[in-house]
């Protein structure tokens, strides 16, 4: 059931980003990115970081080295200035699946509170000259 929840979240996020892409204007976007690590300095190697201010939702795929660059209507095109609540979804590691179970079993890489913008405790304010947004995440509970 947990695996389905993560897959469902990713599908819903991508659908919402598709819809908001048509209502967002590309002008005025600020190029923005950062790095996500654990307390020991190791990178979060998978997932999607989501920025939502109630009007615009932007996201970025987390790279294997923990870095990301935000896109609104296209990958890496930036984000409109404003204050955003932040969450992370799809941060899972596939497990061995010799029986071919679908969806394949996974193990969460981060604390579940980070998957919801209301419980993550993460916010960012973007202006015309943003600094890299580097965050430290907690492992699963």
Secondary structure per residue as TSV (DSSP state, phi and psi in degrees):
chain	resnum	aa	ss	phi	psi
A	1	X	-	360.0	-38.3
A	2	X	H	-61.5	-42.1
A	3	X	H	-61.8	-41.8
A	4	X	H	-62.5	-39.7
A	5	X	H	-59.9	-45.5
A	6	X	H	-65.5	-42.8
A	7	X	H	-63.1	-44.2
A	8	X	H	-62.0	-42.6
A	9	X	H	-60.8	-43.4
A	10	X	H	-63.8	-44.2
A	11	X	H	-61.9	-44.5
A	12	X	H	-63.9	-41.4
A	13	X	H	-63.1	-46.6
A	14	X	H	-63.8	-39.1
A	15	X	H	-63.2	-45.5
A	16	X	H	-63.3	-40.7
A	17	X	H	-63.7	-37.1
A	18	X	H	-61.2	-46.3
A	19	X	H	-66.0	-44.2
A	20	X	H	-72.0	-20.5
A	21	X	H	-61.8	-32.0
A	22	X	H	-79.6	-19.7
A	23	X	H	-100.4	-7.1
A	24	X	S	-95.2	141.2
A	25	X	-	-94.7	134.2
A	26	X	S	-72.4	-23.4
A	27	X	T	-72.6	142.3
A	28	X	T	88.0	-1.9
A	29	X	E	-69.6	146.1
A	30	X	E	-109.1	127.1
A	31	X	-	-63.5	131.0
A	32	X	-	-152.4	141.1
A	33	X	E	-165.3	-167.6
A	34	X	E	173.0	-158.2
A	35	X	E	-142.0	143.5
A	36	X	E	-117.3	124.6
A	37	X	E	-133.8	166.2
A	38	X	E	-90.5	171.3
A	39	X	T	-57.6	-29.3
A	40	X	T	-82.2	1.7
A	41	X	S	92.0	-8.7
A	42	X	-	-72.8	146.8
A	43	X	B	-79.6	149.9
A	44	X	-	-75.1	123.1
A	45	X	-	-98.9	-2.0
A	46	X	S	-155.4	159.3
A	47	X	-	122.4	-176.7
A	48	X	E	-130.2	128.1
A	49	X	E	-95.8	134.4
A	50	X	E	-121.1	134.2
A	51	X	E	-117.4	125.5
A	52	X	E	-137.1	124.0
A	53	X	-	-112.5	13.5
A	54	X	S	90.5	-18.0
A	55	X	S	-116.7	-45.7
A	56	X	-	-119.4	137.1
A	57	X	E	-118.0	126.3
A	58	X	E	-125.0	156.9
A	59	X	E	-148.2	168.9
A	60	X	E	-150.9	143.0
A	61	X	E	-80.0	131.4
A	62	X	-	-80.5	123.8
A	63	X	-	-79.6	163.9
A	64	X	T	-58.1	-22.8
A	65	X	T	-92.1	6.8
A	66	X	S	89.0	-4.6
A	67	X	E	-84.0	159.8
A	68	X	E	-151.5	154.2
A	69	X	E	-133.7	127.3
A	70	X	-	-77.2	142.5
A	71	X	B	-129.4	147.0
A	72	X	S	-108.5	-59.4
A	73	X	S	-107.3	-22.8
A	74	X	S	-136.8	155.9
A	75	X	T	-58.7	132.7
A	76	X	T	67.7	18.2
A	77	X	-	-87.9	-2.3
A	78	X	-	103.8	-168.3
A	79	X	E	-147.4	139.5
A	80	X	E	-64.5	145.7
A	81	X	S	-57.4	148.9
A	82	X	E	150.9	-178.4
A	83	X	E	-104.2	131.6
A	84	X	E	-125.7	142.1
A	85	X	E	-85.0	145.4
A	86	X	E	-121.4	140.2
A	87	X	E	-144.2	167.7
A	88	X	E	-131.2	132.7
A	89	X	E	-130.2	159.7
A	90	X	-	71.6	14.3
A	91	X	-	-84.1	79.4
A	92	X	E	-132.8	158.8
A	93	X	E	-116.4	128.6
A	94	X	E	-67.3	143.5
A	95	X	-	-102.6	163.7
A	96	X	-	-55.0	140.1
A	97	X	-	-139.9	62.0
A	98	X	T	-65.3	-23.1
A	99	X	T	-84.1	-7.4
A	100	X	-	71.7	31.7
A	101	X	-	-62.7	138.5
A	102	X	S	-123.3	132.1
A	103	X	S	-69.7	153.7
A	104	X	-	-61.7	144.4
A	105	X	-	-67.5	145.8
A	106	X	E	-135.5	165.8
A	107	X	E	-124.8	129.7
A	108	X	E	-65.4	144.3
A	109	X	-	-98.2	-18.7
A	110	X	S	-128.3	165.3
A	111	X	-	-62.3	138.1
A	112	X	G	-61.2	-25.5
A	113	X	G	-62.5	-24.4
A	114	X	G	-76.2	-10.6
A	115	X	G	-84.0	-5.4
A	116	X	S	-124.9	126.7
A	117	X	T	-63.6	-21.9
A	118	X	T	-79.8	-20.5
A	119	X	T	-115.9	-8.9
A	120	X	S	-67.9	-31.9
A	121	X	-	75.7	8.8
A	122	X	E	-103.5	128.9
A	123	X	E	-139.0	158.6
A	124	X	E	-146.3	142.2
A	125	X	E	-112.2	123.5
A	126	X	E	-104.9	129.5
A	127	X	-	-120.9	-168.1
A	128	X	T	-67.9	-17.2
A	129	X	T	-132.1	67.3
A	130	X	-	-69.9	150.2
A	131	X	-	-89.3	159.8
A	132	X	-	-57.5	140.6
A	133	X	-	-98.7	95.6
A	134	X	-	-102.2	128.1
A	135	X	E	-127.8	153.8
A	136	X	E	-111.0	128.2
A	137	X	E	-111.8	160.1
A	138	X	-	-99.2	147.8
A	139	X	-	-69.3	171.2
A	140	X	-	-57.7	152.8
A	141	X	-	-70.2	360.0
